[in-house]
Amino acid sequence: MKKTPVFLHLLVTNMLRLRAICPSSWRVFQFRPISCEPLIIQMNKCTDEEQIFDFIERNKAILSEKQVGCAFDMLWKLQKQKTGLLKNVEYVRDHPQFLTLHNLATNKFKLMNDDTLVNVLYVTQQFAGEAHDPLVEALVTEAWRRLERFDIKLLSEFSSCLADQHLYFSPLMGKIADIVHRNLETTQDLSSLSVLMVNISSLISRQFQQQLVNKTELLFDTIDSSEVNVAKRIAEFLRNVRYHYQPLLERCNNVFLSNVDHLDLDSISKILSVYKFLQFNSFEFIIMAKKKLTEMIPLCNHPASFVKLFVALGPIAGPEEKKQLKSTMLLMSEDLTGEQALAVLGAMGDMESRNSCLIERVTSVLHKHLDSYKPLELLKITQALTFLHFQRKEFFVKLRELLLSYLKNSFIPTEVSVLVRAISLLPSPHLDEVGISRIEAVLPQCDLNNLSSFATSVLRWIRHDHMYLDNITAKQLKLLQKLDHYGRQRLQHSNGLDLLWKELKSLKGNMFPESLLEEMIATLQHFMDDINYMNVVEIASFISSTDYLSTLLLDRIASVAVQQIEKIHPFTIPAIIRPFSMLNYDPPQRDEFLGTCVQHLNSYLVLSSSRSARVQFHLMELNRSVCLECPEFQIPWFHDRFCQQYNKGIGGMDGAQQQIYKMLAEVLGGINCVKASVLTPYYHTVDFECILDKRKKPLPYGSHNIALGQLPEMPWESNMEIVGSRLPPGAERIALEFLDAKALCRNIPHMKGKSAMKKRHLEILGYRVIQISQFEWNSMALSTKDARMDYLRERIFGEVKSCQQSSTFLASGTIFAEDNSSTDSSWGMV
């Protein structure tokens, strides 16, 4: 038998002696495990926080860094198992043994492995009470030191810890973005990548954004179809970078639809918010969300949960559900917090609900908390109350005082623009000297968003002063000139389309002041070689909203579409075509462009029910155009019932129309000689209609067989004679159309596609069309009633021009000839 070594005998003898002298020390030696596993097993058997804290108290002298990490993990797991009302974060945070655990982590964090370090950081943040916890700062610093060796899963967890601290723009988040970029090609974990995408979205370039989207598409099929959280994060990323990328949104939407039973109130609320922001329409998801949320109404009996339900369900609810929501909210309104009251007010704006009792209750809560709101929240309050026609004077007085006090102390351009915008919406939008000087002080630092916001606010201010005070000060005009100067400077100093587009993409073209629009178009033309399949849809949509005809930009868009059509999603093709249709312009390669687009669409025809109403209206327009312009195809008209429903509300006249109606009655010899808001065959609406006999004498309605708004009886005959055949021999039917500014391009008096198409259709139906632009009607030459009467007589009874002759428009004091070719463009039919 093998003998025991002498040193072991001595060790045992000494330990026994030590036990007799110091029993407590012996217990430490006796029970301290050679490995840390037994203590962790004991910890895992704990079923509540008290057991964990007792364990920490008993073993604090011997806990290793791994066991400290396990204690943090156990405490957080217990919290996650509890419902909202049972969570006791404050109790845990304030417990003496949590402080002991906190101190142990402070002493041992450098010994922790990477996973334990990041997990302790995450849990510490969840329990942290102080704004700047020294342990959190130490853990972040240590993690930064180890950053390059983190795998993608750990990197995503660490980035979420930084996001919880709102460090989206920090150098450390920038370092993480760089690591993701360098390792993107080998990344295969979409779950972790989607977390990183959301957290680094504020720092990435347009090119990196597209690389992430491409990688996501490649990896999407690797995730389980039940991975709702991954799909939510992908949709959130697209919202953060303002990228309406239809293919990915559809795939995410399919995941949501296939996991309806697993979506709770929070999930549905977030998804609806993303869809609203990105203007993504999913009829199927809306129906599902409405059903699930409606079922939750009786279950949400706490203000916090019911407010969330009210905000999510309200805008999509039916009349009965809205009534139920509002009545329940009335009962809970006195218990709302300031934040909840703001959310309810915003939802009421989305619902277009002007329930006076609920508005009063909510605004009384807002009034109590008004001093606690930040500038952006005050803007939301002002916008919502203006939209809801709220008129309590004392509320707006306090709101104005608060906005002005914020403005006097603000030096951040975005914040100043938000405050000025809110003030401009008030019943009294006037700015004092201090307000004007604050705007002038931040102008050199403003981007195009801020400058556009300032310009809109100042113009609103000028209109108010002109209307109510009959006064426009030199300071207002000088401020507009400065805004124009800095806007031009900002555009001229742009050094790339990507950077410029970051500022333009959140703006609509019609928000640009007239003085800057031309400069903006020139800048886009300067960078038009950078237009490609990644940005062509957004730029086409932007141009549509400007009403500005730039043939260079439209030709480039057509060229990109033809050359890179395979990289463009079919659902985005209508947005590419739209500016050509709206602005009534044919590119040089029109046939190739149209053919390529139509062929690409045909390969992907799936009519989504979410688009059915809009598609049905456009289908009606197509049906009408083909029936009128291509009778040789003998296509039947099958939208009569749809048009009857769509045109139910037609018939009312505003003040200006009533004034014109009375003038026409005087000119034509009686009110029975003119009709207003006339529905033609195929349901075009004519502003005013009259009939002249062969001697140019007005014919009163009722003296002959005229039945407008009804279709001809079958058999289908030449549509050229539908209306004309019902008039006395030699008589003519006249349509008078008053065109507002939207009927013409902003930069030149070129008629847009919709107006040109309508004129063409009315002429086919047998009308002589007289189009009068608002520039002409409101010009100095027609500033008196007599001048307008003479003008109407000349246009109605004067020499009848041929349909082939061009009409004229008086815009900005100059007469322009309308190009005949505009009315022959095929784009009016698209």
C-alpha positions, 0 to 999 in steps of 0.5 A: 500500500502506498504511504501518505506523504509526510507534508500531507500529514503535517497539513492535516495536523495543522488544520485540526489544531486551527479548528480547535483554536478558531472554529469560525475560520475552520468553517471557511476552510471546511466549506470553501469549495475547490471549484466555484460550482457548488456555490453557483448550484446553491444560488440557482436554487434560490426562488426569491431575492431574499434567499439570494441576499441571504446567500450573499451575506453568508458568502461575501468574503469568498465569492469569486467574480464568476459567482458575483456575475451569477448573483446579478444574473439571478436577481434580474431573472427573478425580475423578468418573471414578474408582471409589471405591478409585481416588479420590485426594482427599487426594493432590490436596488436599495437592499444593503446586500445589493450594495455589497454585491455592487462593491464586490463587482467594483473590486472584481470586474477586471477578473471577469470574462467577457460574457460576465462583464457585459452581463453585469453591466446590463443588469447593473443598468437595469437596477441603477438609480444614479444617473452616473453609476461609477460601476457602470462607467468602470464596466463600459471602460473595461468593455471598450478595452476588450471590444475588438475580441467580442464576438457579434453576439456579445457586441450586440449586447454591449451596444444595447447597454450603450443604447440604454444610456443614449450613447448613440452618437458616442465614439464608442458606438462609432467603434462598434459600427466600424467593427460591424462594417469590417466583419459584415461579410462573414456575419451569419447571425441575423438576430445579433446583427439586427440588434446592432443595426438598430443601435448604430443606425444614427452613424452609418453612411448611405452605402453602409446602410444599403450593405446592411439591407442587402446582408439582411435580405441574404440572411432573412431565410436563415431565421425561424419564421417565429422570430418576431423580435428579429423582424421588429428590429429590422423594421425599426432599423428601416424607420431609423434610417427613413428607408421605405424598402418594400421587399424587407418590409413585406417579409417582416410583415409576413412574419408578423401575420404568421405569428399573430397569436404571439403579438402583445399590445407593446408589439402591435403598438410598435409595429403600427408606429413603424408602418405609419412612419414609413407609410407602409400599408398592410391591410391584412395587418391592420385588420388583425391588429384592430381585432386583437386590440379591440379584444383587449379593451375590457382587459386594460383597466390601468391608465398606463396600459389603456393609454397605449391601447388608445394610441394604437387602436384609436386611429384604426378603430371603427365608430363603435370602438372609438366611442368605447375608447373615448368613454373609457378614457373620460373615466380615466382622464383624471389619473393620467400623467403628463406623458400619458395626456400628451400621448392621448392628445396626439392619438385624438389628432390622428383620430380626428376626434373633436370630443369636447369633453375629452379634449377639456379633460386632457388639456386640464392635465396638460395645463398642470404639467405644462412646465415639465414638457420639452420644446418638441413636446410643446410643439406636438401639443400646439399642433394637436390643439390647433388641429382639434380647434381648441380655443381656451385663451388662458391655456394658449397664453401660458403656452406662449409664455413658456415657448418664449421663455424657452426660446430666449435661453435656447442656442440649439438650431433644431430646438429654436426652429421647433419653438418658433414653429410652435409659436407660429401656430398660436392664435397670436404668432407674433415674435418680439425682438428677442425671438427674432435675434435668437433666430438670426443667431443660429442661422449660420449653424442651420441645416436645410430642415431648420431653414425650411422650418424657419421660412414656413414659420415666418411666412405664417407670421407675415400672413397673420400680420397682413390679415389681422394687422394690415402690416408687414415689418421690414424686420420680417422681410429682412429675416426672410432674405437672411433665410434665403441667403443661408439656404442658398449657401447651404445648397451651394456648399453641398459636396455630395448627394448622400449628405445633401439627401440626408437633409432633403429626404425628410422634407417635402418639395412643396415645403421649400420656399419659392426662392430656394426651390430653383437653387435646390433643383440646380444642386440636385442636377449638379449631383445627378450622376450619383442618382442610382437604383438605391436613391432613384425612388426617393428622388422621384417622389421628392420631385413629384412633391415639388411641382418643378419641371426639371427635364434633366433630372427626369431624363436621368431618372428614366435612364436609371430606371431603364439601365438598372430596372432589375435592381428596382423593386416592382412595387416602387415603379409607380413612384418612379413614373409619377413625376412624369405623369404629374408634370406632363413630361415625356423623356426622350426614351419614352417608349423604352422607359414605359415598356421597361417599367410595365414589363417589370410590373407585369412580372410581379402582379399581386394585388395586395388588399392593402392597396385595393381602394387606391388601386381601384381609383387608379383603375377607374381613371385608366378605364375612363381614359381608355374608353374616351381616348381609345374607343376602337378597343371597345373596352366597356365602362364598368366603374359607374357604381364606384363613381357614384359612391365616390362622388356622393359629397360633390355639390357644395361651393365655397365663398369664392365659387359662389362669387364666381357663380353669381358673376356668371349668372349676371353675364349669362342672363340668369341663374338658370343659365349656369350650372355649378359642380357638374358631373359629366359622363365618366364622372369628371367634375366641371366647375361651371357649365353653360350652353350657347346656341348657334347665335351665341345666346345662352340657353337656360337649363330645362328648355331642352333634353339635357341629362348630364351625369348619366351614361349613354344607352347601349349600343356603344357608339363613338364617344365623340358624340355622347354629349354633342348629340343631345344639344340643339343643332349648332349649340355648344356646351362650355366648361369653365375650369378655374385652375389653382396653383397646383395645376401648373408647374412651379417654375414655368406655366406648363400645365400638369398632367392631370389638368391636361388630361381632363381638358382633353377628355372634356373636349372629347365629350364635346365641351369647349373648355375655358381654363382660367388660372388663379394667377390670371383671375387674381391679377391686378388687371382683374382686380375689380368686379367690372374687369372680371365681368368683362373678362368672362364675357370675352372668354365666353362670347368672344371668338371661339378658338380651335382645339388645336390652338394654344390657350394662354395663362397670365402668371406673375403679370406676364402672358405665357403661351401654353405649349400644345404638346403638353395636352398630347402627352401620354403621361396623363393616362398613367 
